[in-house]
């Protein structure tokens, strides 16, 4: 009889490293020892931030390498200042402006509790007067959610057969009743990237009284030669807002930092509806500033994601499946039928992935560490075998 640990070598390696990482944290004991461990660079070998040593978390597009060491150290040094409020001065705004350069000033920056606050706020500003929204379908849907909450029209424009946003169809969907158009580039959940030139032409075609929100949450993971951020265009297009999150490439999902960049007048319109200073905290400020300054970590994360996506593409293809290449931190697989039973079967074995939003036949697998990805593949093969796929 073959023991489970012999049948699933990746799972066995995963558990050994997870237990080792967990024991080092327990042994540290007191808070000051944990803080010291952070500063000196002790961290789990894999599954960064996961408390359950058996859990493989590949369902919510988290950074598999975690935050940069500089961000962790910055937080550790502030652990004994938790009784203090963050500075009222725009220190994070200034750091974001420095990071982007190209004439971006701190007055063009709005900070949010994750990019979700930025998206919801710009949606609110655009639709307060009764107008509605236009977004691709499937898409992230934050702006459409605001439209629904406000009882405003929310037009969803289907993507093309190759899962690409149809910019011409989006343009034609704009009417006098449109207050905002939101595009996600790369798109979530399709993972496809729109060329910068196409977006620039689209922006010129949109009337200036309509806000264009460009969500670039996954832009750091692109390797497409046609990629370019829309941030520089905010200087010449007063109706453009570009939103960014620090939850993905920067690995700061746990402390919720996002921001938007736009013309100062548009930022001023948003301010009354943002939490502002009350939505920040002393740890998120120092972590975000340190992370923005650590470009080497971003390059490391980018290289890791590209390498592991290639591993997943190749392995899934060799299994006779149809993975979709993306410009994000996740891989899609078209299963040809409702994918939820497979998601549930994997969950029962403590491997978490999800069905792509608005794409019921597609699995969405976040890129993990190599050992996490190997455990997923091993378990997926077992589940597929039992399902007769």
Secondary structure as UniProt FT lines:
FT   HELIX           4..7
FT   HELIX           9..28
FT   HELIX           31..39
FT   TURN            40..41
FT   TURN            48..49
FT   TURN            53..54
FT   STRAND          56..57
FT   TURN            64..65
FT   HELIX           69..76
FT   TURN            77..78
FT   HELIX           79..81
FT   TURN            82..83
FT   HELIX           91..100
FT   TURN            102..103
FT   HELIX           106..108
FT   STRAND          109..112
FT   HELIX           114..127
FT   TURN            128..129
FT   STRAND          132..137
FT   HELIX           142..149
FT   TURN            150..151
FT   STRAND          154..158
FT   TURN            161..162
FT   HELIX           167..173
FT   TURN            176..177
FT   STRAND          178..184
FT   TURN            188..190
FT   HELIX           196..205
FT   TURN            208..209
FT   STRAND          211..215
FT   TURN            217..218
FT   HELIX           219..221
FT   TURN            225..226
FT   HELIX           231..235
FT   TURN            238..239
FT   STRAND          240..245
FT   TURN            249..250
FT   HELIX           253..255
FT   STRAND          258..262
FT   HELIX           264..271
FT   TURN            272..273
FT   HELIX           276..279
FT   HELIX           282..293
FT   HELIX           295..318
FT   TURN            319..320
FT   STRAND          323..324
FT   STRAND          330..334
FT   HELIX           340..348
FT   TURN            349..350
FT   STRAND          351..352
FT   STRAND          354..355
FT   TURN            357..358
FT   TURN            360..361
FT   STRAND          362..366
FT   HELIX           370..387
//
